[in-house]
Structures are given as C-alpha cells and as structure tokens.
Amino acid sequence: MPAQTIAPRTSEASHAMSSTVEFLRNRKLMMFVLVGLATGVMLWLTGAEMALGVTAYLVLGIVIVITAIDMFKDLMRGHWGLDILAVIAMIATLAVQEYVAGLIIALMLTGGEALEDLAARRASRELDQLLNRAPAFAGRIHPVTGEVERIAIEEVKVGDELLVRSSEILPVDGVLLSDHATIDESSVTGEPIPVNYHAGDPLLSGTVNSTTSFTMRAQKVAADSNYASIVRLVEEAVDSRAPMVRLADRYAVPFTIVSLLIAGFAWFLSGDPVRFAEVLVVATPCPLLIATPVAFMGGMSSAAKLNVIIKDGGVLEVLARVRAVAFDKTGTLTEGKADVVEIHPAARTVDETLQLAAAAEQYSVHVFADPIVASARTQQLELPEVVTADEVATNGVLASLADGTSVRVGKPSFIEEVTGPIDRPVLSAGETAVYVSVGDELAGVIILSDPIREQSAETVSRLRRAGVAEIAMVTGDITSTAESVAHAVDIQTVHAETTPQTKVRIVQAMRPRPVLMVGDGINDAPVLAAADVGVAMAGRGATVASESAAAVITSNDIARVADVAYVSRRTVQIALQSIWMGIIISVGLMLVAAFGYLPAVVGALLQEIVDLVAILSALRALRAHRGARRESPARREVPVG
C-alpha cells in the first residue's frame, strides 16, 4: 500500500492521543474538583458533615480564588465576567451549608471549558480534516538510479521528479510529466468531477490522484504550495476563538442582574437565605458561555464544506449583518481567463499591433498580459527587443524598444495622453479592449473576451433576496466594459476606471453598513482590508493566502459568496436560539427554585442538563451548509456532506 495513504491515518491517531494527554494536563483544576466532589458525595452519604464541610471549603475556596483572578483579568480587558454568578452561588452554598450543590457548581464551572473544547472539536471537524489530510511524504525519483525514495515533504526541492501513486495526495504544486492523469480536485476547488490533465499541465498540491501512477516535476516547495496556504488559513481559523464570545457578552450584564434580583426577592419574601443559594445554583451562565463559540466553530466548519475558509469566527457575525456588497469585475464576476478574440488595426497592422503589445506586456502582472503574450507566441510572432518597461499602476505598461520607439499598452485614457482623443469600439458583455500606441499614434486595439461567471447573476439576486440593500461594481476596467458586465448580472451602481486608492474611498463611503467587498485578492488587497468584510476569490489556489481578506473562497464558484452569507446568518441565528433557550430554561428553573420547589443539589444537576441541551442546539450550525444548497436548487451542487 502506498506510504502516503498510511501516513495521514498514523498522524491522525498520534494527534488524537497527544490531544487527549494535552486535554487532561490542562484540566488539573477540573480533575481536582472532580475528586473533591466524589469525596464530598461519599462523606455526605456517610453523614460525615464536618469532613464534608472542610472538603467543600477547601475545594470551593481554591476555585473561587482562581475564578476571581480570571474575572479580574477579564474586567481589565473590558469584558464582563459571567462567572460572577457562579462565584456568588458557590459562596452562598457554603454560607447555607449546601456543600454538595456547591461542589457540583464548581465542577460545572471548571468543566464548562472542557465541554466547550469537546463540542468545538466536533464543530470544527471539517477544518480538522483539512489539517489532517495534508500530505506528509513524497516519492522522489532519484535522478541517477531512477529509484523511488520516500522523503518528508519538507525535503522536496523545485525541479525534483516525483512519483504519485493511485489514490495518493499530490505533495506539492508542479507540472505533469506523464502523458495524462485524472485528478480529484474536490477537496481544494470544490469541483466534484475528476479533471483530466495532459503532459505539461499544472497540478495543485492537496488534490488526489484518481488514476494510475504518474510522474510530475515540483515547481514549488511544500511551504509555498497551494495546500500549505490552505492549511495556514485553517490553522488561523482554528486558533481564532476570542472574537466569538462577543455575541454572548451582550447578554451577560442583563442576565446577571435578573438572576440576582430573582434570588434576592426569593430570600426577601421567604426570609430563608437557602432560597438565595437555590436560585443562583440554576442561574449559572454556561449556556451563554458555551453556545456561541460552539455555534461559530460549527459555522466555520460548515463554510469549509463549501470551500470557504473563514479566518476569524467573529467574521460570521459581521457577514450575517451585511447590507451592502461591492464586487470587483475581472476574476470575480468574470472568469479572469481572457482570450484575444479580435484586433482592430489603426496605424499598424494586426500582427504589428499584437507584436508591440506582447513585447510590453511581458513585463506586466495584469490578468490580461498573459493571454496577449500567449496569442503572439501561438502565432509565432517575433517580439521586438525591449530596453526598459515600467508598469504604471492601474493604467498599463510603458515600454521603450531597442530602436528608441515608445510603446504604451493599457487603458484608453493612458493612450490618449500621447495620441489625443481616440475612437473606442463598442464592446459586448464580457469583452475588454486593450489599447496600443506607438510613438504618438494609435497602433491598434486588442479585444479580449473574459466570460462572465455562470453564477454571477444568480449570486447577485440571492444577496438581494437576503436583504442586501446596495450592490455595486468597483473596477479599474474601462466604463463601457464595466457597464456591459454590470448590466448582464443586474448591478445598477458601477464605479469604473478606479485606482486602488479610489476603490478604498468608494467602499468606505458605501451605505448602509456593514459592507462586504469581493475581489481576487491580488490588486484588491487594499480594498479587501478596508471593507468591513473582505472575501477573496482564490480560484485554483492563486492568492489563496491573501492576508487582507477575512475569508477565502478556494473554489472557482462565485455562488459561494451568497452561500457563506447564508451560513453566517444561519449560524448567528442558531447561536442566538441556543442562548435564549438557555436563558429561558434557567429563568424558569430560577422561578421554581424561588418558591422552594427545587433543592440546591437537584438544581445543580438540572443545570448540567441545560448545558448539554445548549451544546446540542449550537451544534446544529454544522448543518448550515445544507440550507445554502437548498436555497439555490438550480445550481450544480458539489457533494459536501
């Protein structure tokens, strides 16, 4: 059996064992309280009241001091500590000698984080699977002997020839050397149908060989490859726990006040201080503390099933409230895979126009540069020698040829600086014009076709149905092209021929807020960072590590923008339902206890059940992606579980 198919399982088992050891090591206080509770129950059953009291004071005293210190640290960071109810409840149980109930509260308090961790592991299983299936080894073919040696993935170097066996994970990005291969890319791009490749085609790491063994040449080391970028995003997402509690923070103070009022009135009306303790026993706030992070981790995992990696759980809350959306055009609403379809000659011939443009565009990183250069090479045109070339941001390329001729390639306004006013061709939706000047003359106009993504119009429609009030296109492309694409996808507001600076100003001025910006993660980095939420379209791994975006779509499906908006709304809805359910049940139990019908020990046990119910409710967020699929039944769906 191929070594690489065994490695992830072995690694996963080892990881699970080490996680369990780490879990127990970090729960020393919980284990101490558990032993104290077991001892206390035995002493209670045997009637050893004095020993029971000493045990309770020792255990609860330590828990109260540690919890108080943690609460003080939270207050210094500006967060109200919900644990204050548990602390008051433990003090009250000591005062009225309800020792066993106090020990149960202590276990609930110290074990609450453990319950959250266990539930969060269940909620983040999709994220964990992405981490666990990362390739660990590669089969390198020795350049002299031809033997295949099993090496750690970190040892792969650019240029190495690698053997990938059937069902193995591709270790690094590379190019196919064998005649053909069939690759399952569903885990990376979301495409459910295996893709056929031929010799010379680029391959992505993290995808799976669905055919017989083939050879490939490494073009990137492991750390720079596609799947490593996804793993870094996932690790960042798994570690982002803190922002998730903000939703529960809003209910902390009101819940605390209501609980203390009910307990105080119960004591006042009954004249029995035991009532005060009995009420607070069932007022412990674990549902508020646990439900939100569990639901948000479930939502992040659900988004991952839709090939969307959300870096921060707090992003879900903002996405759920989005009221305005701005789209980039090229590579976002369109495929970003342009082809030269027509050339309109002016002062130069068709071939000369293409030669001049390709010579200058060799030095550009713009998405339209490659198809122009590729078209010239396909026609085997000899490119003139370029002495210098400078890319003028958002305008085009200015190049000087060996014979002293100045060539400009780019927007019409850039060309008109030297030629004066020029005629602009009428463009269809998805078409873009690149203008070429030589000296002070218009050499010609190159028409490229960049098809509109199949799901662009439907995505815009779904966002409107979800309550988004303002949708705009913000692009650096020329006005005629931008307006034709906007009309095709039903966007009325168009900001064309913008610079990165004006894009930022436009998005910052958009209303109502919050504003979502969707771009390709390259030229859109400033505006993605400026928006309330930035989502980067990563496609086949290009720009998957965009640090400016809050979420990254690793597939080529723009419909995932509407999907992740739905998942976010559903996740927040589930979190709120779980919080309110916990609050309502707790208040109900407090009222029962206030009238003396709920002994402290029974109440403490019932509160544990409330915690479990809140967790199970929050875990419903794991199924949020299913609702996104149902919302768009006409779309070709990827099986995501």
N, C-alpha and C positions, 0 to 999 in steps of 0.2 A: 504494500500500500504506500502511496506517495507520502513522503515525510511531512509535507506541508499541510496535508489534511489532518494529520495527527496532532501537530503542534498546537493549533488553537484550542483543541479539547484539553490537552495536558495543561496548557497555560491557564485555561478557564478553571479547571479543577484546583490547580495550585492557587489561583487568585481567590477562589471561594474559601479555601482553607485559611489562607492568610487573612482574609477579610473577617472570618469568624474569630480568629485569635485577636485581631485588632479590635473587633467589636467588644469582646469580653474585657480586654485590657482597659478600654476606655470607659467601661461601665463599673468601675470599682465601687463607686458610691451606691449604685443601684444594687450591686451584689451585697454590699454591707447592709443596706436597708432590708433586702430580701431575707438575709439571715436573721436580722433583728425582728422582722415580722413573724418568721417561723418560730423563733424563740418566744416571742410575745404571745402567740396563739397557744403554745404549749403551756406557758405559765398561766394564761387565762383559764384554760381547761382544767388545770390542776388547782386553781384557786390561790396561786401564789401572788397576791395583789402587790405586796411590797416589791418583790423581784420584778414584777411586770412594770411597775411604776419606774423603777430605776432604769430598766431596759428602754422604756419609752422616752424618758428624759434624755438618756444618753444618745439614742439614735436620732430622735427628733431635734435635739439641741444642735447636733452636728449638721443635719440637713438644713435647719433654719438659718444657721450662721452662713453656710456656704451659699444658700439661695439668696440671702440678704446681700451678700457681697456681689453676686452676679447681678442682682436687681440694681444695685447702686451703680455698677459699671454701665448697665443699660441706660439708666437715667442720665448719666454723664454724656452718653452718645445721643441723647434726645429721644429715647424710646421708653414709653411707659411699660413697666413690667407687670404683666398679668399674673405673675407668680405671687404677687402680694396677697391675693385671695387665699392661695394655698398656705402661705406662711401664717396668715391670721387664723385660718382654720386649724392648723397644727397647734398653734399656741392655745386656741380655745379648747381643743380636745384635751390638752394637758391640764388646763385650768379646771375642767369639769370631770377629769379622770376617765375620759373615753379613750383609753390608751390604744386599744386595737384599731379603732377608727382612725386615730392619728397616724399609726404605722401604715395603714392602708393608703392614706393620703400621701405619705412620704414615698411609698413605692410608686404610686401613680405619678407623682411629680418627677421622681428620678427615672422612672421607666417610660415617661412620656416621650423623651427624646429617643429612647430605644425603639419605641413603637413607630415613631416618625421615620427613623432610619430604615426599619424593616419595610414600612409601607413605601417609602421613597425608592427603595431598591426595586420593589415590584413596579412602581410607577415609571422608573427610568430604565426598564428592561430593554427597550428598543435602542436607547443611547448606549447602554452597556454592551449590547450585541455588536454595535458598530465598533466599539473599542476592542472587544474580544476577538473579532474576526480579522483584525489587522494582520497582514502577512508577517511572519516572523523569520522565515528562511527562504532561500532561493537556491535553485540548481544551476550553478555556473559551469559552463563548458570550458575546460582548460584549453587555451589557445594552441598548445603544442601537442598534447596527448589526445585531446578530444574527449577525455573522460569527464563525467559529470560529478562535480563535488558539491556537497551540501554545505552552504555557508550561511551565517547570520545575515539578515537583510541589510544590516548596517555596513557590511563589508562589500556590498555591490558598488562598483565604480562605473562611471559613464564609459560606454564603449564595450562593457562586458557582454559576452554572448550567453544567454540564459535559456535553459530548457524548462518549459512549463508543461507539466503532465495534465492529463484529463482530470477535470474537477478541481484543479489547484487554483489558488488565488494568485493573480499576477502581482509579483512583488514590487515592481517599480514601473514608472512610465517608460515607454520605449517604442520601438518600431518593429513591425513583424518581418522576420526573415524568411519564414516558411511561405509556401505558395498561398496557403489560405488558412483561416482559423475562424471558428464560431465562438463568440464571446457573449456571456450573460452579463449585461451591464445593469441589471435591475437594482442592485444594491447601491449603485452610485448615481445613475442618471434617472432611474425610475422606469426605464423602458422595459416592458415585460417580455418582448420578443427578442431572442438572441440575435446578435448582429454579425453578419458575415464580413470578414476582412481579407484583404489580399496583401501580397508582399509589398512592403514599403508603407503600409498604413500605420498611423499612430495608435498606440494602445494605452489604456489607462490602468494604473495600479488599483487594486481593490476589486476589480472585476474578476469573473470566473471563467476558466477555460471550459467550454461546453463541447469540445470536440476532442480528437486525438492529440497527442503531444505535438507541440510546435516549438520553434526557436524564435527568440526575439533579441534585439540589442537594446541595452539600457541607455536611455537618453537623459535620465536624471538619477541622482542618488535618492535613497529612501526618504531622507528628510525633506527633500524638495518635491517629491512626487505627489500626485493627486490625493491618494488616500491618506497620506500623512497629514495633509492640510485638513481633511475632514476630521481626522482623529483629534487634531489640536482644537478644532472648533467644538467637538463633542466634549473633550476634557474641560474646556472653558465653561460649557453649558452645565455639566455635572457639578462643577465647583461653585456655581452661582446660586447659592441658597439664600443669602441675606435679603435681597430685594423682594423675595416672595412673601415676607411677613407683613408688608405694608398694608395689604388689604385688611388683615385682621387687626392691625393697630387702630383702625378707625372705630372698632367696637370695644376696645379694651377699657377705656375710661367709663363709658356708659354702663357696660356690663358690671364692672367693679362697683360702681355707685348703686345700681339697682340691687345687687346681691347684698351689699352691706345694709341697705335700707330695709330689705325684707328680713334679714337676720336681726337687725336692731329692733324692728317693730315686733317680731316674734318674741324676743326677750322681754320687751317692754310690756306687751299685752299679757304674756303668760307669767311674767315675774320669775321665770326659770332660765338661768344662764345656759342650761343644756340645750335649749331651743336654738340659741345663737350658734352653738357649735354644730348642731344637727343641720341647720340651714346651710352653713358655709361648707360643710362636708360635700354637699351636692352642687356647690357653686364653683368648684374648681374648673378652670378655663381650658382644659386640654383640647376640647373640640376647636376652639379658636386658634390655639397654637399649632395644632396638627393638620387640620383640614386644608388650610391654604397652601402650605408647602407641598403636601402630598398631591393636591389637585394640580398645582402648577407643574410639578415634575411629570405628572401624568399627561398634561397638555403638551409639554415639551417632547415627551416620548411619542405622543400621537402625531405631532408635527413631523417628527423624524421619520415616521412611517410614510409620510407624504413627501419625503425627500427635502424637507425644510429643517435646517439646523438653526435653532434659536439659541443665541449665546447667553442670554440672561433671562431668568424666569420673570423678572419684572416687565420685560418686553410684552409678554402676553397681556398684561393688564392695560398697557397703552394701546396695543393693537385692537383690543376689544372696544376701545372708545374712539377709534379713528373716524374723523368726519370729513377729511379732505385727503386726496391722493394725487401725487404728481408722478407721471411716467416719463422716463427717457424714451427716445424713439429707437435708435439703432441698437440692435442687440437686446432690446427689451420688448417693445411692441412688435418689432420686426425680428427676423431670424438672425440678423447680423452676419449673414453669409451671402454677400453681394456677388453678382457676376456682371461682367461687361456685356451689355446687350446691344449697344449701338454707339456709333461715334459720328458726330456732326462736324465735318471739317470746316475750317474757316480759312486762315492764312496758310495753313499747312494741310497736307493730305491726311487721310485716315491713318495710315501707317506711321507717318511722321508725328502726328498728334499722340498716338499711343506710345511711340518710342520716347518722346520727350517726357511724357507723364510718368512712364515706368522708370526712367532714369532718375527722376527726382524722388518718386515715391519709394524707391529702395531704402531711403533714409527716414521713412515715416513709420510711426507705430499706429496710425489710424486704421480703423477696421476696413476702409476702402483701399488701402495701399496694396495689400496682398493680392486681391483679385485683378488689379490693374497690372501689376508686375507679372502675375501668372499668365494673364492674357497675352502679354508681349512675348513671354518665353514660349508659350504654346505655339505662337505664330513664328517662332524662331527669329524674332527681330533683333538686330544688333543695337544695343543701347549705347548712346553717346557717353563719352567719359565725363564724369562729374568731378569738378575740382573741390567745390565746397557745397554743402547743403545744410540749411537750417530750417527746422520745423517751427513755424510761427503759430503759437498756441491758438487753437480754435479757428484758424484761418486757412492754413495749408503749408506748403513747402516752397521755400525759395532756394533755387539751386543755380550754381554757376558752372557752365560747361567748359571744357578744355579750350575751346575756340573763343572764350570770352562772352558767349551768349548767356543772357539771364533768362531763366525759366521759372515760371510760377505755376503751381498746381493747387487748386483749392476752391474756396467759395467765390461766387461772382463778385462780391464786394472787394475781395482781396485782389482779384484780377483787374477790376475797374480802376484800381489805384494807378495802374500804368497804361491801360488801354482806353480809359474813358468808358461811357455807357455802352453796354453790350446787350444783344437780344438774348432772352432767356427762353429755352424751349419749354413747351407745355409738357408736364410730367403726369404720369398715371400714378395711382396709389402704389406705394412700394418702390417707386423709381427715385433715383437720386442723380443729380448732374454734378460732375466734377469738371471744372473749367481749367483750360491750359493756355498760358500765354508764353510767347517767345519774344523777348525784347519788349516793345510797346504794342505788339499785335496779339490779337486773339488767335491762337493756333487752332483751337477746336474745342468741342465739348464732348465729354465721355459720359454716356448714360449707363448707370448701373441699376440693376434690379435687386432689391433687398426685400424678399417676400414678407408680408405681414404674418405674424404667428397665427396659427389656426384658431387658437382660443382667446386671442386678444379682445375681440368684440364681446364675447360671452363673459370674459373676466370683468370688463368694464360694467356690463349690465348687472352682474351679480353683486358687485360692490355698491352700485346704486340701490339695488333692492335691499341691501343690508343696512342702508341708512347713510351712506356716504353722500354728503351734500355737494361737494365740489371735486371735480376730476379735471386735471389739466395735463397737457403735454409740455414738457420743458426740454428743449433740444437745441443743440448747436447747429443743426441742419438748416438748409435754406427754407424760406417760408412756404414756397409752393409745394415742396416735398412734404414738409411737416403737416400742412393743412390737408393734403390728399390722404395721408395716413390717418390723421385725426378724424376726418370725415368717415373713413371706412370703418373705424372702430367706435364711432359715435362719441367722440370727445369734442366739446364745443370750445373750450378755452385752450389756445395754442400760444406758446411763447417760443418763437423760433430764432435762429441765428444768435443764440445766447452764448456767453462766455461762462467759465466755471464760477466767476465772481457774481455775475448777474443771476445765474441759476440759484445760488445760495440766497441772494436777496429776494428772489421771487418766492422761493419756498418758505422763507422766514416770514414773508408778508401774507402768505395764504391764510384764509379763514374759511370755515371755523377750524379750530384745533381739536385734537392733535392732528398732525399732518404726517402721512406716510409717503416716502419717496422710494420709487422702484427704479433701479438702474443696473448697469452691467458691472459695477464695481471697479472700473478702470478710471476713465475720465470723470466718473460721477462720484469719486471718493469724497470731495469736499461737501457736496450737497447731500450725500447719504448721511454724513456726520451731522449736518446742520438740521436735518429734519427731526421730528420727534421720534420717528422710527424709520430706519433705512433698511431696505431689503435689496440684496444683491442677487442678480441672476447670474449664476456661476456656469450654467451650461455643462460642458464636458470637462469641468474641473478648472477652466480658465478663471482666475481671480477668486477661487473658492476660499482663499484665506484673507479676503478683504476685511481689514480691521475696522474700517469705517462703518460697516453695516452691522445692524443689530441682529439680522437674520440673513441666512444664505440659502438660496434655492439651488440644490445640487443637480436638479434635472433641467431639461430644456422646456419645461411646461410652465408658461406664464399663468395658467389657471391656478397654480399653487399659491399665487398671491391671494386670490379670493378664498382658497382653501384654508390657508393659515389664518386669515381674518376670521373665518367661521370657527376654526378650532379655538382661537383666542376667546371669542365671545362665549363659546360653549364652556370653556374651562373656567372662566370667571363666574359664569352662571352657576356651575357646579360647586365652585368654592363658596359662593355666597349661600347657596342652598344648604350646603353642609354646615356652614357657620350658623345660619339661622335655625337649622334643625337642632343643632347642639344647644343653642341659646334657649329655644322654646322648651325642649325637654328638661334642661337644667332648671329653668324658671318654674316649670310645672312641678318638678321634684322639690324645689325650694318651698313652694307654697304648701305642698303636702307635709313637708318637714316642719313648716311654721306652725301647723296645727297639731303637731305632736304625733303624727301617724307614721313617721319614718325614723326609726332608731339610727344612730350615727353609723354603726357598723354596716347595717343594711344599705344605707345611703351611699357609703363609700364604695361598696361593691357594685351598686347600680351605676355609679358614676363611671366605673371602669367599662361597663357595657355601653354607656353613652359614647365613650372614647372610641370603642371599636365600631360602633354604628357610624360615627363621623368619618372614620378612616375608610370604611367600605363605601360610603357615599362619595367621598373625594376621589376614590379610585375609578369612578365612572368616567373620569376625564381620559382614561386610557382608550375609550371607545369614541372619542370626539371626532376622529378622522372618518369614521363611518358616516356620520352626519354630513360631512363635507362631500363625500362621494354621492350620497343621496340627493344633495342639493343640486347637483349637475348631472342628471342621469344620461344626458345625451353625449357626455364626453367619454371618450375611450379611456377606461379606467385601468390603472395599474393595480394588480392584486397586492394589497398591503397588509393583509391580516385582519 
